[in-house]
Amino acid sequence: MWGGRVTSPSILRLFAAGGAHVDRRGRLCVPFTPGASHPGTMRETVGGGAFNAARAAAGRGALVSLLSARGGDAGGTRIADAIAHAGLHDLGATFLDRASPSYTSVLGEDGEQIVGLADMALYETAFDRLLRRKRVRDALREADAILADANLPASAMGRLVALAGDRPLHAMAISPAKALHWRPVLRHVACLFCNQAEAAALTGRAPGTPAPALADALSALGVRRAMVTAGGGPLTLLDAGQVTTLHPPPARAIDVTGAGDALTGAAVAALMRNRNLRDAAMEGLAAAALAVETVASAPDLAGAPYQDRLIETRRLNGT
């Protein structure tokens, strides 16, 4: 049984933990000028690293449960509705006296992020408590793999590692500041998903350090597998000390928010099907390419457009 549903032995169960919050995205209509007011548009959805990745993994066939925390406000109701609409098993809790976490991102007219503001104090206290609950521990025991983002504080990371046992624990870095939550438990991570800035923060390297050098530095910290993104540039892979790169398919970026999450979810679903890291990464790149071309953070990963992107990604990388 999983979330009250009878499942086939072939169904792969993913336990995801981390951000599921109100996601506000503003986009400028003119070039950015520091210190100035700009005309633009603002839209509000439900997002968060773990939530977006969970939807992508579900889109690639995994049965996903999601652990997060929300407040007893309108935002919390919207978050709960979005989790249900996505077909995820909701393990989260509502803290009636708290405000729901939120993330506000401002994008330039080219779709690239200028600044992000994370108002997520609830996450700092909630996850330690939630991981003690019996139904959460039961869901962890039933899972084939675990995916967590760095919205969990370091104390909750340690508890999650202990509960994971021998199940693969995949890690999302989320931001340079929050990525450090993973530092004490990196040796327990099956695959780390991060961008160059987050890898630099984890390794103590200078901003702008080339991704292959960052991958080597992650390996020195005990990371066995990693995918290091570089925006629309090559994806750097670390696999048991070996560093390689993959080229993403061309995409016309409308909104880059959630692209890394889509890559993570699709890649984790592939790893759960015993794909090698290179093949899983190509499935992730195809998902990310679709994600940047839409204002939605959950592109359709079951239809022909996804398969077309995957074929193109394989062609570009000699497969």
C-alpha positions in Angstrom: 0.0 0.0 0.0 1.1 3.5 -0.7 -1.0 6.5 0.2 -4.0 4.2 0.4 -3.4 2.9 -3.2 -2.5 -0.7 -4.1 0.6 -0.6 -6.4 2.2 -3.0 -8.7 5.7 -4.4 -7.8 7.0 -2.5 -10.9 5.9 0.8 -9.5 8.9 2.8 -8.1 8.2 4.8 -4.9 10.0 8.1 -4.3 9.9 9.9 -1.0 10.5 13.7 -1.5 11.1 16.2 1.2 11.6 20.0 1.1 10.1 23.1 -0.4 6.5 23.4 -1.5 5.5 27.0 -1.2 4.0 30.0 -2.9 6.2 31.0 -5.8 6.0 34.5 -7.2 7.7 35.3 -10.4 8.1 38.8 -11.8 9.5 39.5 -15.2 10.8 42.9 -16.4 9.6 44.3 -19.7 12.7 46.5 -20.1 16.4 46.1 -19.5 17.3 46.0 -15.8 18.8 49.1 -14.2 19.9 48.8 -10.5 18.1 51.0 -8.1 15.3 51.9 -10.6 11.6 51.0 -10.9 10.7 48.8 -13.9 7.5 47.9 -15.7 6.8 44.2 -15.7 4.4 41.4 -14.9 4.0 39.3 -11.8 2.4 35.8 -11.6 1.9 33.5 -8.6 2.0 29.7 -8.6 3.0 26.9 -6.2 6.6 25.9 -6.5 9.6 24.9 -4.5 12.5 22.6 -5.3 11.1 19.4 -3.9 7.6 20.0 -5.2 8.8 20.8 -8.7 11.1 17.9 -8.8 8.4 15.6 -7.4 6.1 16.5 -10.2 8.7 15.9 -12.8 9.5 12.5 -11.2 5.8 11.6 -11.2 5.6 12.7 -14.8 8.3 10.1 -15.6 6.4 7.3 -13.9 7.4 7.4 -10.2 4.8 7.2 -7.4 5.8 10.2 -5.2 5.0 11.2 -1.6 6.0 14.7 -0.5 6.9 16.0 2.9 6.7 19.7 3.4 5.3 22.4 5.8 2.8 25.2 5.2 0.9 27.8 7.2 -2.8 28.1 8.1 -3.4 30.9 5.5 -4.7 31.2 1.9 -1.2 30.3 0.7 -1.3 27.0 2.7 -4.6 26.1 1.2 -3.3 26.7 -2.3 -0.2 24.6 -1.7 -2.3 21.7 -0.4 -4.6 21.9 -3.5 -1.5 22.0 -5.8 0.0 18.9 -4.2 -3.3 17.0 -4.6 -3.8 18.2 -8.2 -0.3 16.9 -9.0 -1.2 13.5 -7.8 1.4 13.4 -5.0 0.7 11.7 -1.7 0.7 14.6 0.8 2.7 13.9 4.0 3.0 17.6 4.9 1.5 19.4 7.9 -0.3 22.7 8.3 0.9 25.0 11.1 -2.2 27.1 11.8 -0.4 29.9 13.5 2.4 30.4 10.9 2.6 32.0 7.5 3.3 29.8 4.5 6.8 29.9 3.1 7.2 31.8 -0.2 9.8 32.6 -2.8 9.8 35.7 -5.0 11.9 35.7 -8.1 12.6 38.7 -10.4 13.6 37.9 -13.9 15.1 40.1 -16.5 13.4 40.5 -19.9 15.6 37.7 -21.2 14.1 35.3 -18.6 17.3 35.0 -16.5 16.9 35.6 -12.7 18.1 38.9 -11.3 17.3 38.2 -7.7 15.3 35.9 -5.5 13.9 36.4 -2.0 13.1 33.4 0.2 10.7 33.9 3.1 10.9 30.4 4.6 11.4 30.6 8.3 8.9 27.8 8.9 11.2 25.2 7.2 13.9 25.9 9.8 11.8 24.4 12.6 9.2 22.1 11.0 11.2 19.3 9.4 12.8 18.0 12.6 9.3 17.6 14.1 7.8 16.1 10.9 10.5 13.5 10.5 9.5 12.1 13.9 6.0 11.2 12.8 5.1 7.6 12.4 3.4 8.0 9.0 6.5 9.8 7.7 8.8 7.1 9.0 6.5 4.4 7.5 6.6 6.2 4.1 10.4 6.3 4.2 10.5 2.6 4.9 8.3 1.9 1.8 10.3 4.2 -0.5 12.7 2.9 -3.1 14.6 6.2 -3.1 14.6 9.6 -1.3 15.0 13.1 -2.8 15.5 16.1 -0.5 16.3 19.7 -1.0 18.3 22.0 1.2 15.3 23.7 2.6 15.7 21.1 5.4 18.0 22.5 8.1 21.2 20.6 8.8 19.7 18.9 11.9 16.9 17.5 9.8 19.4 16.3 7.2 21.2 14.2 9.8 17.9 12.7 10.9 16.9 12.0 7.3 20.2 10.2 6.6 19.7 8.0 9.6 16.1 7.1 8.5 17.2 6.5 4.9 19.2 3.4 5.7 20.5 1.9 2.5 18.1 3.7 0.2 19.6 6.1 -2.3 19.4 9.7 -1.0 19.5 12.3 -3.7 20.2 15.9 -2.8 19.2 19.2 -4.2 21.4 22.2 -3.3 18.7 24.9 -3.9 20.9 27.9 -3.3 24.6 28.8 -2.4 23.6 29.6 1.2 21.3 26.6 1.8 23.6 24.1 0.0 25.9 24.2 3.0 23.2 22.3 4.9 24.4 19.2 2.9 28.0 19.6 3.8 28.1 17.3 6.9 26.4 14.4 5.1 27.8 14.6 1.6 29.3 11.2 1.8 25.8 9.7 2.3 24.4 11.3 -0.9 23.7 9.1 -3.9 23.7 12.0 -6.4 24.0 15.7 -5.8 22.1 18.2 -8.0 23.5 21.7 -8.0 24.6 24.6 -10.1 28.0 26.1 -10.4 27.4 28.8 -7.7 26.1 26.1 -5.3 29.1 23.8 -6.0 31.5 26.7 -5.4 29.8 27.4 -2.0 30.0 23.7 -1.0 33.7 23.4 -2.0 34.9 26.8 -0.9 36.1 27.6 -4.5 35.9 31.0 -6.0 32.8 32.0 -7.9 33.3 31.4 -11.6 35.5 28.3 -11.1 34.9 26.0 -14.1 32.4 23.3 -13.5 34.8 20.4 -14.2 37.1 21.8 -11.5 34.2 22.1 -9.1 33.2 18.5 -9.8 36.7 17.4 -8.9 36.5 19.4 -5.7 33.1 17.8 -4.9 34.7 14.4 -5.4 37.4 15.3 -2.9 34.7 16.0 -0.4 33.4 12.5 -0.8 30.6 13.1 -3.4 30.3 10.0 -5.6 27.8 11.3 -8.2 26.8 14.8 -9.1 25.2 16.9 -11.9 26.4 20.5 -12.0 24.4 22.8 -14.2 25.6 26.0 -15.9 22.4 27.6 -17.1 22.0 26.9 -20.8 25.6 25.7 -20.9 27.0 22.1 -20.7 26.0 19.9 -17.9 29.0 18.5 -15.9 28.7 15.0 -14.5 30.7 13.4 -11.7 30.5 9.6 -11.6 32.9 7.8 -9.2 35.7 10.3 -9.8 35.2 10.6 -13.5 34.2 14.0 -14.9 32.4 14.4 -18.2 30.1 16.9 -19.9 26.8 16.8 -21.8 25.3 19.3 -24.2 21.7 20.4 -23.6 19.3 20.6 -26.5 18.6 24.2 -27.8 15.8 26.0 -26.1 14.2 29.4 -26.3 14.0 30.5 -22.7 10.8 32.1 -21.5 11.4 31.4 -17.8 14.3 29.6 -16.3 12.7 29.1 -12.9 12.2 25.4 -12.2 14.5 24.1 -15.0 17.0 22.6 -12.6 14.1 21.1 -10.6 12.7 19.5 -13.7 16.1 18.1 -14.6 16.5 16.7 -11.1 13.1 15.0 -11.0 13.4 13.4 -14.4 17.0 12.3 -13.7 16.1 10.7 -10.4 13.2 8.8 -11.9 15.6 7.5 -14.5 18.1 6.5 -11.8 15.3 4.6 -10.0 14.8 2.6 -13.3 18.5 1.7 -13.1 19.7 4.0 -15.9 23.3 4.9 -15.7 24.2 8.5 -14.8 24.8 9.7 -18.3 21.4 8.4 -19.6 19.6 9.8 -16.6 21.2 13.1 -17.1 20.0 13.2 -20.7 16.5 12.5 -19.6 16.9 15.4 -17.2 18.2 17.8 -19.8 15.3 17.0 -22.1 12.9 17.9 -19.2 14.8 21.1 -18.4 14.6 22.2 -22.0 10.8 21.9 -21.9 10.6 23.7 -18.6 12.4 26.8 -19.7 10.1 27.2 -22.7 7.0 27.5 -20.6 5.8 29.7 -17.6 4.7 26.5 -15.9 7.2 24.7 -13.7 5.8 21.3 -14.5 6.0 20.6 -18.3 4.4 17.5 -19.7 7.1 14.8 -19.6 4.9 12.0 -21.0 4.1 13.3 -24.5 5.8 13.5 -27.9 7.5 16.9 -27.3 9.5 15.4 -24.4 10.5 12.4 -26.5 11.6 14.7 -29.3 13.8 16.6 -26.9 15.3 13.4 -25.5 16.1 12.2 -29.0 17.7 15.5 -29.8 19.7 15.4 -26.6 21.0 11.9 -27.3 21.9 13.0 -30.9 23.9 16.0 -29.6 25.8 13.8 -27.2 26.6 11.0 -29.7 24.2 8.4 -28.4 
